[in-house]
Each structure stands twice: as structure tokens, then as C-alpha cells.
Amino acid sequence: MASLRDAVRSLDPQASIINVASMDALISNSLARPRLYAIWLGIFAGVALLLAAIGIYGVLAYAVEARTKEIGIRRALGAQTGNVLGLVLRQSLMVTALGLAIGLVGAAALTHYLAAMLYDLTPLDPRTFAGAAVLLEAVALLASYVPARRATRVDPQIALRAE
């Protein structure tokens, strides 16, 4: 830096170099605000995904728990544990798949608002959409499996007495 100042002074003693920065620093400073927005958007998207997963778990766990008596009656009538478990999981996953389809269509419709903030990504990035869908479907599977498994352990006699 000193040699650059000396060279400029030798050409023009009135000239001065005030604000010197590397090109990397200039580019980094110009991208600081969009980078901050992208970080905050990513954090909020992660929190939204977490809240969606918690909501799916809560709703499906409650729905399966409410069917404990029905499951007990099915067991009393001779249904095997695997059959009842499969029935509950299929119904839960069908509801979740419908919700995911509606959500993906809505998200795809709203992505053009984010297009200006994306760098090196398309607004309809298939990996992002598929990753979120797989995560939420896995949460739904776990959310329905745990209470369904618990409900299949209910003694059928207790379920029949409760009716």
C-alpha cells in the first residue's frame, strides 16, 4: 500500500489515496445485505419447517389416539396387529400426502416472489421441494406409527368395556 501511495505522489503531489480495498472486500461488502436476508430467510424457513413437523405430529398423534377404542374393537374381532397398524399408517399417510400435494402446489405458486433473492437456484428447485416433502412425510409416518403401536397394545377387553 505504501509503494502505491508513493507512486501516486510521484505523479501528482496533490492526489491522495483514501479508501483502498481489495476487490474481494468490495464484492463482499456489496453482497452483505442480500446475504443477511438469505440467512434470515433460511432461519425462518427452518423454523417454519420445524413448526409444520410439530403440527403434523400433534394432529396425527391425536387422531390415532382418538381411535384407540376402535383399534381395540378391531383387535377383539380378530384383526392382527400388523393389519391394524398398516390400516392406521395408510390412512395417516394418505391424509399427509394430500396435505403435501396442496402445500407443494401453493409453494410452487408463491416461489416467484423469492426469485430475486435466489442465487444459482431456480425458484422451483426440485431438491428443496423433495427434501421438505420427504421430511414431512417421514415425520407423519413417525407421528402415526408411535401412537398406533401403542394403541395396538391396548387390551381388547378394556376397549370393549369402555364402549
Secondary structure, 3 states (H helix, E strand, C coil): CHHHHHHHHHHCCCCCCCCCCCHHHHHHHHCHHHHHHHHHHHHHHHHHHHHHHHHHHHHHHHHHHHCHHHHHHHHHCCCCHHHHHHHHHHHHHHHHHHHHHHHHHHHHHHHHHCHHHCCCCCCCCHHHHHHHHHHHHHHHHHHHHHHHHHHHCCCHHHHHHHC
